[in-house]
Amino acid sequence: MGRFEDAVAQLRSSETWCRGARTLAQLGDKRAVAPLVAALRSRAEADKVCLLDTLEALGAEAYARTLARSSDAAERAVGVRLMESFPTDEQIAPLVDLALHDGDAELRRAAAATLALQRRTPAWLAASVRLLDADDAAVRGATIDSMAMQNSDATRQALAARLAHEKDPELVKKLRAATAPRR
């Protein structure tokens, strides 16, 4: 095996992943992004800062947007997962595009869930309002949940406006709960 493959193999164990991550950062090879994301998402309860540092060194925030535009669904999925770790307004447009238009229902829902993890900025609110009109009821539902947690006048107004048009009975219940007067 070469240096790259050895470093990737070290990502399989929380005891060696920082060593592997340091090597991958030195190599600067973008192929390392997917295995780094897999290690980051592992259930191991260990320090993962070195993984994030390596992803940042590899330019993963911008690379996530490149992956999100890929013709390969697996690469788009990696891009969406990567956007969870780098919440910026620049991530919002590709997430909205995926949530509204991707042919893979699971990926649409993952994009909507990842949008919910982004910073609550005016761009986030505008994007969330757009997703309230998504064809996919699961995307609308995730968006309703996310906006309900924001609990601002602007989100309540947008949710109330959606309530007037929503046909899905489960989503109507969610919208009613989210727009009910607060005590």
URURFEN-V565204 format. One record per run of one state. SS is the DSSP state (a for helix, b for strand, c for the rest). FROM is the first residue (numbers start at 1). LEN is the number of residues. If there is no record, write none. Layout:
ss=SS from=FROM len=LEN
ss=SS from=FROM len=LEN
This chain:
ss=c from=1 len=2
ss=a from=3 len=8
ss=c from=11 len=6
ss=a from=17 len=11
ss=c from=28 len=4
ss=a from=32 len=9
ss=c from=41 len=8
ss=a from=49 len=9
ss=c from=58 len=2
ss=a from=60 len=9
ss=c from=69 len=4
ss=a from=73 len=13
ss=c from=86 len=3
ss=a from=89 len=13
ss=c from=102 len=3
ss=a from=105 len=11
ss=c from=116 len=6
ss=a from=122 len=10
ss=c from=132 len=5
ss=a from=137 len=14
ss=c from=151 len=2
ss=a from=153 len=11
ss=c from=164 len=5
ss=a from=169 len=11
ss=c from=180 len=4
